């Protein structure tokens, strides 16, 4: 069995598991029946700035999954310290396995083949409620989060409203 066959089989299994046992806070499906492209809908968790929002994202898996991590990018506009302006999510478990060349992350925090779509999405939901502003992907959002929280909050709430209207 080729690596591509193995990764496709694993991804099919993970999708079926999520459909059989949905996890609160998100839903997942395929883009154009492509097992390597998933459309994700994250529902903003209660008691967070993102509460009431509906945020669409894409998970793109490499053929080398689960050895290498997928990438995740929000399609819905997102303003968050750990989301690049283009929507790409920057969290440790989506970084390639091994040591961080900058010495910021421990290898144990980075991608490992034990992670699943479910653990990735739970980590993203956690990230939304607890930003890491010490290692920002979006410097402007991190600066606003630290130095002008009322503005940050207002901007996020506007995006939440827009996400609900555009669903």
GROMACS elastic network, one bead per residue, 0.5 to 0.9 nm:
[ bonds ]
;  ai    aj funct       b0    kb
    1     4     6  0.82044   500
    1     5     6  0.60691   500
    1     6     6  0.65996   500
    2     5     6  0.51030   500
    2     6     6  0.62454   500
    2     7     6  0.86852   500
    3     6     6  0.50433   500
    3     7     6  0.61381   500
    3     8     6  0.85036   500
    3    63     6  0.69510   500
    3    64     6  0.65954   500
    3    65     6  0.85084   500
    4     7     6  0.52119   500
    4     8     6  0.60232   500
    4     9     6  0.84757   500
    4    62     6  0.89313   500
    4    63     6  0.52100   500
    4    64     6  0.70112   500
    4    65     6  0.84472   500
    5     8     6  0.51694   500
    5     9     6  0.60678   500
    5    10     6  0.86105   500
    5    63     6  0.86312   500
    6     9     6  0.51526   500
    6    10     6  0.61961   500
    6    11     6  0.86343   500
    6    63     6  0.88453   500
    6    64     6  0.89993   500
    6    65     6  0.86893   500
    7    10     6  0.50737   500
    7    11     6  0.60760   500
    7    12     6  0.84999   500
    7    36     6  0.88162   500
    7    61     6  0.89770   500
    7    62     6  0.85529   500
    7    63     6  0.62494   500
    7    64     6  0.67865   500
    7    65     6  0.55603   500
    7    66     6  0.67578   500
    8    11     6  0.51416   500
    8    12     6  0.60705   500
    8    13     6  0.85844   500
    8    35     6  0.63031   500
    8    36     6  0.74011   500
    8    63     6  0.78077   500
    8    65     6  0.85807   500
    9    12     6  0.51149   500
    9    13     6  0.62332   500
    9    14     6  0.87156   500
    9    35     6  0.89695   500
   10    13     6  0.50931   500
   10    14     6  0.62300   500
   10    15     6  0.86796   500
   10    65     6  0.86243   500
   10    66     6  0.82840   500
   11    14     6  0.50244   500
   11    15     6  0.61249   500
   11    16     6  0.85868   500
   11    35     6  0.66597   500
   11    36     6  0.77474   500
   11    61     6  0.89405   500
   11    65     6  0.85272   500
   11    66     6  0.89449   500
   11   116     6  0.88334   500
   11   117     6  0.84509   500
   12    15     6  0.51801   500
   12    16     6  0.62159   500
   12    17     6  0.86262   500
   12    35     6  0.68786   500
   13    16     6  0.51711   500
   13    17     6  0.61699   500
   13    18     6  0.87068   500
   14    17     6  0.50537   500
   14    18     6  0.62506   500
   14    19     6  0.86589   500
   14   116     6  0.72954   500
   14   117     6  0.69740   500
   14   118     6  0.81752   500
   15    18     6  0.51533   500
   15    19     6  0.62087   500
   15    20     6  0.86189   500
   15    28     6  0.74701   500
   15    29     6  0.74369   500
   15    30     6  0.86830   500
   15    35     6  0.89356   500
   15   117     6  0.81814   500
   16    19     6  0.50477   500
   16    20     6  0.60455   500
   16    21     6  0.84090   500
   17    20     6  0.51130   500
   17    21     6  0.58464   500
   17    22     6  0.78379   500
   18    21     6  0.50877   500
   18    23     6  0.69850   500
   18    27     6  0.80047   500
   18    28     6  0.76048   500
   18   117     6  0.86280   500
   18   118     6  0.75329   500
   19    22     6  0.55553   500
   19    23     6  0.88774   500
   19    27     6  0.82717   500
   19    28     6  0.79742   500
   19    29     6  0.87412   500
   22    25     6  0.89661   500
   22    26     6  0.80449   500
   22    27     6  0.72725   500
   23    26     6  0.64801   500
   23    27     6  0.75553   500
   23   118     6  0.77547   500
   23   122     6  0.88046   500
   24    27     6  0.81806   500
   24    43     6  0.85125   500
   25    41     6  0.83332   500
   25    42     6  0.58373   500
   25    43     6  0.50412   500
   25    44     6  0.70559   500
   25    45     6  0.66271   500
   25   121     6  0.87687   500
   25   122     6  0.83334   500
   25   125     6  0.75718   500
   26    40     6  0.69327   500
   26    41     6  0.53794   500
   26    43     6  0.57711   500
   26    44     6  0.88575   500
   26   121     6  0.75509   500
   26   122     6  0.87400   500
   26   125     6  0.86650   500
   27    39     6  0.83919   500
   27    40     6  0.57756   500
   27    41     6  0.52597   500
   27    42     6  0.67495   500
   27    43     6  0.85352   500
   28    38     6  0.65971   500
   28    39     6  0.57773   500
   28    41     6  0.64862   500
   28    42     6  0.88752   500
   29    33     6  0.86666   500
   29    37     6  0.86806   500
   29    38     6  0.55389   500
   29    39     6  0.53443   500
   29    40     6  0.66070   500
   29    41     6  0.88974   500
   30    33     6  0.53326   500
   30    34     6  0.59529   500
   30    35     6  0.62180   500
   30    36     6  0.79567   500
   30    37     6  0.59851   500
   30    39     6  0.57597   500
   30    40     6  0.86091   500
   31    34     6  0.57090   500
   31    35     6  0.78115   500
   31    36     6  0.84483   500
   31    37     6  0.54823   500
   31    38     6  0.54019   500
   31    39     6  0.58556   500
   31    58     6  0.85850   500
   32    35     6  0.86682   500
   32    37     6  0.80581   500
   32    38     6  0.89390   500
   33    36     6  0.88319   500
   33    37     6  0.81628   500
   33    38     6  0.88766   500
   34    37     6  0.54650   500
   34    38     6  0.75897   500
   35    38     6  0.70271   500
   35    61     6  0.83019   500
   36    59     6  0.79151   500
   36    60     6  0.57808   500
   36    62     6  0.69184   500
   36    63     6  0.75828   500
   36    70     6  0.89080   500
   37    58     6  0.68582   500
   37    59     6  0.58883   500
   37    61     6  0.64522   500
   38    57     6  0.82920   500
   38    58     6  0.55573   500
   38    59     6  0.50527   500
   38    60     6  0.65113   500
   38    61     6  0.83202   500
   39    56     6  0.70637   500
   39    57     6  0.59131   500
   39    59     6  0.65428   500
   39    60     6  0.89919   500
   40    55     6  0.80483   500
   40    56     6  0.56416   500
   40    58     6  0.58453   500
   40    59     6  0.71721   500
   40    74     6  0.88069   500
   40   121     6  0.88750   500
   41    54     6  0.64908   500
   41    55     6  0.55611   500
   41    57     6  0.63359   500
   41    58     6  0.87895   500
   42    45     6  0.86610   500
   42    53     6  0.79621   500
   42    54     6  0.58142   500
   42    55     6  0.50867   500
   42    56     6  0.64139   500
   42    57     6  0.77125   500
   42   121     6  0.82530   500
   42   124     6  0.89251   500
   42   125     6  0.75869   500
   43    50     6  0.81310   500
   43    51     6  0.74285   500
   43    52     6  0.67910   500
   43    53     6  0.57094   500
   43    55     6  0.64133   500
   43    56     6  0.89346   500
   43   125     6  0.85935   500
   44    47     6  0.89795   500
   44    48     6  0.72729   500
   44    49     6  0.79121   500
   44    52     6  0.53342   500
   44    54     6  0.63402   500
   44    55     6  0.75741   500
   44   125     6  0.77512   500
   44   128     6  0.80956   500
   44   129     6  0.89002   500
   44   160     6  0.81456   500
   45    48     6  0.59201   500
   45    49     6  0.83252   500
   45    50     6  0.64494   500
   45    52     6  0.72549   500
   45    53     6  0.82471   500
   45   125     6  0.73912   500
   45   128     6  0.84351   500
   45   129     6  0.77248   500
   46    49     6  0.83518   500
   46    50     6  0.78476   500
   46    52     6  0.75066   500
   47    50     6  0.82185   500
   47    51     6  0.63926   500
   47   129     6  0.83576   500
   48    51     6  0.53326   500
   48   128     6  0.77165   500
   48   129     6  0.55092   500
   48   130     6  0.87941   500
   49    52     6  0.87435   500
   49   128     6  0.82175   500
   49   129     6  0.73173   500
   49   153     6  0.67200   500
   49   156     6  0.67008   500
   49   157     6  0.65953   500
   49   160     6  0.83057   500
   50    53     6  0.56120   500
   50    54     6  0.86211   500
   50   128     6  0.71892   500
   50   129     6  0.77000   500
   50   156     6  0.69189   500
   50   157     6  0.69431   500
   50   159     6  0.84919   500
   50   160     6  0.60765   500
   51    54     6  0.87713   500
   51   157     6  0.86008   500
   51   160     6  0.74162   500
   52   160     6  0.65146   500
   52   161     6  0.77702   500
   52   163     6  0.87509   500
   52   164     6  0.72150   500
   53   157     6  0.85821   500
   53   159     6  0.77691   500
   53   161     6  0.67106   500
   53   162     6  0.81424   500
   53   163     6  0.56792   500
   53   164     6  0.56406   500
   54    76     6  0.82205   500
   54   160     6  0.71682   500
   54   161     6  0.89855   500
   54   162     6  0.89868   500
   54   163     6  0.53779   500
   54   164     6  0.57229   500
   54   166     6  0.87225   500
   54   167     6  0.69350   500
   55    74     6  0.70774   500
   55    75     6  0.74721   500
   55    76     6  0.54010   500
   55    77     6  0.79265   500
   55    78     6  0.80332   500
   55   160     6  0.82762   500
   55   163     6  0.63785   500
   55   164     6  0.85036   500
   55   167     6  0.86233   500
   56    73     6  0.87482   500
   56    74     6  0.58973   500
   56    75     6  0.53553   500
   56    76     6  0.52747   500
   56    77     6  0.88068   500
   56   163     6  0.86595   500
   56   167     6  0.88698   500
   57    72     6  0.68117   500
   57    73     6  0.54193   500
   57    76     6  0.68498   500
   57    87     6  0.83752   500
   58    71     6  0.80202   500
   58    72     6  0.55513   500
   58    73     6  0.53443   500
   58    74     6  0.63390   500
   58    75     6  0.69919   500
   59    70     6  0.62710   500
   59    71     6  0.56998   500
   59    73     6  0.67424   500
   59    74     6  0.89205   500
   59   117     6  0.88048   500
   60    69     6  0.89462   500
   60    70     6  0.52716   500
   60    71     6  0.52921   500
   60    72     6  0.64120   500
   60    73     6  0.84611   500
   61    64     6  0.80065   500
   61    65     6  0.63335   500
   61    66     6  0.86322   500
   61    68     6  0.84387   500
   61    69     6  0.69209   500
   61    71     6  0.66793   500
   61    72     6  0.89052   500
   62    65     6  0.54517   500
   62    66     6  0.83524   500
   62    68     6  0.69924   500
   62    69     6  0.72408   500
   62    70     6  0.61365   500
   62    71     6  0.85262   500
   63    66     6  0.84322   500
   63    68     6  0.85518   500
   64    67     6  0.56580   500
   64    68     6  0.57121   500
   64    69     6  0.82678   500
   65    68     6  0.50503   500
   65    69     6  0.61769   500
   65    70     6  0.72184   500
   65   113     6  0.77712   500
   66    69     6  0.64007   500
   66    70     6  0.84283   500
   66   112     6  0.77255   500
   66   114     6  0.77899   500
   66   115     6  0.78443   500
   66   116     6  0.81943   500
   67    96     6  0.88452   500
   67    97     6  0.82180   500
   67   111     6  0.83909   500
   67   112     6  0.71118   500
   67   113     6  0.53457   500
   68    94     6  0.87095   500
   68    95     6  0.86111   500
   68    96     6  0.61587   500
   68    97     6  0.71911   500
   68   111     6  0.71954   500
   68   112     6  0.77792   500
   68   113     6  0.73616   500
   69    93     6  0.78596   500
   69    94     6  0.55589   500
   69    95     6  0.68751   500
   69    96     6  0.62982   500
   69    97     6  0.82085   500
   69   111     6  0.61312   500
   69   112     6  0.78506   500
   69   113     6  0.79871   500
   69   115     6  0.87182   500
   70    94     6  0.66497   500
   70    95     6  0.88626   500
   71    88     6  0.74728   500
   71    89     6  0.74979   500
   71    90     6  0.89302   500
   71    94     6  0.66797   500
   71    95     6  0.87381   500
   72    87     6  0.81769   500
   72    88     6  0.57949   500
   72    89     6  0.55434   500
   72    90     6  0.83646   500
   72    94     6  0.81296   500
   73    83     6  0.82792   500
   73    84     6  0.88051   500
   73    86     6  0.76979   500
   73    89     6  0.56802   500
   74    77     6  0.68445   500
   74    78     6  0.68877   500
   74    83     6  0.82612   500
   74    86     6  0.79868   500
   74    88     6  0.62616   500
   74    89     6  0.73232   500
   75    78     6  0.82811   500
   75    86     6  0.87096   500
   75    87     6  0.65805   500
   76    87     6  0.78597   500
   76   159     6  0.86318   500
   76   163     6  0.68668   500
   77    85     6  0.86088   500
   77    86     6  0.85263   500
   77    87     6  0.69687   500
   77   159     6  0.68877   500
   77   162     6  0.89692   500
   77   163     6  0.80175   500
   78    83     6  0.71716   500
   78    84     6  0.87055   500
   78    85     6  0.77539   500
   78    86     6  0.88031   500
   78    87     6  0.64589   500
   78   156     6  0.77049   500
   78   159     6  0.69985   500
   78   160     6  0.88958   500
   79    82     6  0.86823   500
   79    83     6  0.70143   500
   79    84     6  0.84618   500
   79    85     6  0.75682   500
   79    87     6  0.85630   500
   79   138     6  0.80388   500
   79   141     6  0.62921   500
   79   152     6  0.82694   500
   79   155     6  0.75535   500
   79   156     6  0.62338   500
   79   159     6  0.78540   500
   80    83     6  0.53736   500
   80    84     6  0.79372   500
   80    85     6  0.87337   500
   80   128     6  0.74764   500
   80   131     6  0.72831   500
   80   136     6  0.87086   500
   80   137     6  0.84344   500
   80   138     6  0.67894   500
   80   140     6  0.89868   500
   80   141     6  0.55730   500
   80   142     6  0.71501   500
   80   145     6  0.83651   500
   80   152     6  0.87876   500
   80   156     6  0.81083   500
   81    84     6  0.76669   500
   81    90     6  0.89910   500
   81   131     6  0.62541   500
   81   132     6  0.68225   500
   81   133     6  0.57734   500
   81   134     6  0.88943   500
   81   135     6  0.81639   500
   81   136     6  0.50487   500
   81   137     6  0.58827   500
   81   139     6  0.65593   500
   81   140     6  0.76527   500
   81   143     6  0.82279   500
   81   144     6  0.89075   500
   81   145     6  0.75950   500
   82    88     6  0.86151   500
   82    89     6  0.62726   500
   82    90     6  0.53035   500
   82    91     6  0.68146   500
   82   127     6  0.75930   500
   82   128     6  0.84818   500
   82   131     6  0.65603   500
   82   132     6  0.66619   500
   82   133     6  0.73915   500
   82   135     6  0.76934   500
   82   136     6  0.53076   500
   82   138     6  0.61991   500
   82   139     6  0.88543   500
   82   141     6  0.84925   500
   82   142     6  0.80642   500
   83    86     6  0.78467   500
   83    87     6  0.56842   500
   83    88     6  0.55614   500
   83    90     6  0.57833   500
   83    91     6  0.85612   500
   83   136     6  0.78727   500
   83   137     6  0.55907   500
   83   138     6  0.59553   500
   83   141     6  0.88456   500
   84    87     6  0.52704   500
   84    88     6  0.51971   500
   84    89     6  0.64511   500
   84    90     6  0.72161   500
   84   136     6  0.83660   500
   84   139     6  0.85963   500
   85    88     6  0.74078   500
   85   137     6  0.79864   500
   85   138     6  0.61663   500
   88   137     6  0.87100   500
   89    94     6  0.81731   500
   89   124     6  0.81139   500
   89   137     6  0.80817   500
   90    93     6  0.87097   500
   90    94     6  0.69968   500
   90    95     6  0.77920   500
   90   136     6  0.81639   500
   90   137     6  0.63348   500
   91    94     6  0.56984   500
   91    95     6  0.69808   500
   91   110     6  0.84420   500
   91   123     6  0.80996   500
   91   124     6  0.77132   500
   91   127     6  0.78286   500
   91   132     6  0.89169   500
   92    95     6  0.53169   500
   92    96     6  0.85853   500
   92   105     6  0.72141   500
   92   109     6  0.57960   500
   92   111     6  0.70603   500
   93    96     6  0.78753   500
   93    97     6  0.84291   500
   93   108     6  0.89213   500
   93   109     6  0.60775   500
   93   112     6  0.74068   500
   93   115     6  0.80669   500
   93   120     6  0.72313   500
   93   123     6  0.81010   500
   94    97     6  0.86918   500
   94   110     6  0.66284   500
   94   111     6  0.55606   500
   94   112     6  0.89719   500
   94   120     6  0.77468   500
   95    98     6  0.88950   500
   95   100     6  0.87422   500
   95   109     6  0.88034   500
   95   110     6  0.54567   500
   95   111     6  0.56133   500
   96    99     6  0.87355   500
   96   100     6  0.87223   500
   96   110     6  0.64246   500
   96   111     6  0.54649   500
   96   112     6  0.81922   500
   97   100     6  0.85027   500
   97   107     6  0.65127   500
   97   108     6  0.83798   500
   97   109     6  0.87493   500
   97   110     6  0.54695   500
   97   112     6  0.61091   500
   97   113     6  0.88280   500
   98   106     6  0.81147   500
   98   108     6  0.79915   500
   98   110     6  0.70435   500
   98   111     6  0.79819   500
   98   112     6  0.88596   500
   99   102     6  0.86149   500
   99   103     6  0.73942   500
   99   105     6  0.73638   500
   99   106     6  0.63322   500
   99   108     6  0.86297   500
   99   110     6  0.81852   500
  100   103     6  0.51283   500
  100   104     6  0.63928   500
  100   105     6  0.56433   500
  100   106     6  0.67567   500
  100   107     6  0.68396   500
  100   110     6  0.83996   500
  101   104     6  0.80115   500
  101   105     6  0.88031   500
  102   105     6  0.78679   500
  103   106     6  0.73130   500
  104   135     6  0.84402   500
  105   108     6  0.80934   500
  105   109     6  0.63529   500
  105   110     6  0.72140   500
  106   109     6  0.54293   500
  106   110     6  0.69833   500
  107   110     6  0.53381   500
  107   111     6  0.80248   500
  107   112     6  0.89505   500
  108   111     6  0.78824   500
  108   112     6  0.79475   500
  109   112     6  0.84935   500
  111   114     6  0.84126   500
  111   115     6  0.72369   500
  112   115     6  0.58878   500
  113   116     6  0.77641   500
  115   118     6  0.78657   500
  115   119     6  0.57879   500
  115   120     6  0.68464   500
  116   119     6  0.52151   500
  116   120     6  0.62474   500
  116   121     6  0.86610   500
  117   120     6  0.51005   500
  117   121     6  0.61771   500
  117   122     6  0.85736   500
  118   121     6  0.52696   500
  118   122     6  0.61160   500
  118   123     6  0.85479   500
  119   122     6  0.51071   500
  119   123     6  0.61003   500
  119   124     6  0.86531   500
  120   123     6  0.51264   500
  120   124     6  0.63062   500
  120   125     6  0.87702   500
  121   125     6  0.61350   500
  121   126     6  0.84574   500
  122   125     6  0.51058   500
  122   126     6  0.61528   500
  122   127     6  0.85646   500
  123   127     6  0.60598   500
  123   128     6  0.87110   500
  124   128     6  0.63016   500
  124   129     6  0.88808   500
  125   128     6  0.52131   500
  125   129     6  0.67442   500
  125   130     6  0.88392   500
  126   129     6  0.53132   500
  126   130     6  0.60926   500
  126   131     6  0.82790   500
  127   130     6  0.50129   500
  127   131     6  0.53116   500
  127   132     6  0.74877   500
  128   131     6  0.61051   500
  131   134     6  0.88753   500
  131   136     6  0.87246   500
  131   142     6  0.84492   500
  131   145     6  0.88109   500
  132   135     6  0.61990   500
  132   136     6  0.67466   500
  132   142     6  0.82954   500
  133   136     6  0.52467   500
  133   137     6  0.87079   500
  133   138     6  0.89880   500
  133   139     6  0.84035   500
  133   141     6  0.85529   500
  133   142     6  0.51747   500
  133   143     6  0.79625   500
  133   145     6  0.76341   500
  133   146     6  0.75823   500
  134   142     6  0.80210   500
  135   139     6  0.87823   500
  135   142     6  0.87165   500
  136   139     6  0.56155   500
  136   140     6  0.88457   500
  136   141     6  0.81607   500
  136   142     6  0.61149   500
  137   141     6  0.86671   500
  137   142     6  0.82494   500
  138   141     6  0.54229   500
  138   142     6  0.62803   500
  138   143     6  0.86956   500
  139   142     6  0.50486   500
  139   143     6  0.60369   500
  139   144     6  0.85540   500
  140   143     6  0.51285   500
  140   144     6  0.61799   500
  140   145     6  0.85044   500
  141   144     6  0.50946   500
  141   145     6  0.59510   500
  141   146     6  0.85912   500
  141   152     6  0.70918   500
  142   146     6  0.61847   500
  142   147     6  0.84237   500
  142   152     6  0.88992   500
  143   146     6  0.52239   500
  143   147     6  0.57377   500
  143   148     6  0.73571   500
  143   149     6  0.88750   500
  144   147     6  0.51870   500
  144   149     6  0.58184   500
  144   150     6  0.84270   500
  144   151     6  0.68497   500
  144   152     6  0.54144   500
  144   153     6  0.89539   500
  145   148     6  0.59625   500
  145   150     6  0.83383   500
  145   151     6  0.81758   500
  145   152     6  0.55668   500
  145   153     6  0.79538   500
  146   149     6  0.62175   500
  146   152     6  0.88560   500
  148   151     6  0.55417   500
  148   152     6  0.63388   500
  148   153     6  0.87559   500
  149   153     6  0.59517   500
  149   154     6  0.84659   500
  150   153     6  0.51375   500
  150   154     6  0.61529   500
  150   155     6  0.86568   500
  151   154     6  0.50625   500
  151   155     6  0.61342   500
  151   156     6  0.86068   500
  152   155     6  0.52391   500
  152   156     6  0.62202   500
  152   157     6  0.86267   500
  153   156     6  0.51944   500
  153   157     6  0.60906   500
  153   158     6  0.86378   500
  154   157     6  0.51742   500
  154   158     6  0.62668   500
  154   159     6  0.88085   500
  155   158     6  0.52053   500
  155   159     6  0.64776   500
  155   160     6  0.87986   500
  156   159     6  0.50823   500
  156   160     6  0.62087   500
  156   161     6  0.87503   500
  157   161     6  0.62843   500
  157   162     6  0.86389   500
  158   161     6  0.51783   500
  158   162     6  0.62250   500
  158   163     6  0.85972   500
  159   162     6  0.50013   500
  159   163     6  0.59759   500
  159   164     6  0.86179   500
  160   163     6  0.51113   500
  160   164     6  0.63648   500
  160   165     6  0.87302   500
  161   164     6  0.52875   500
  161   165     6  0.62843   500
  161   166     6  0.87039   500
  162   165     6  0.50236   500
  162   166     6  0.60415   500
  162   167     6  0.85804   500
  163   166     6  0.51938   500
  163   167     6  0.61578   500
  164   167     6  0.54308   500
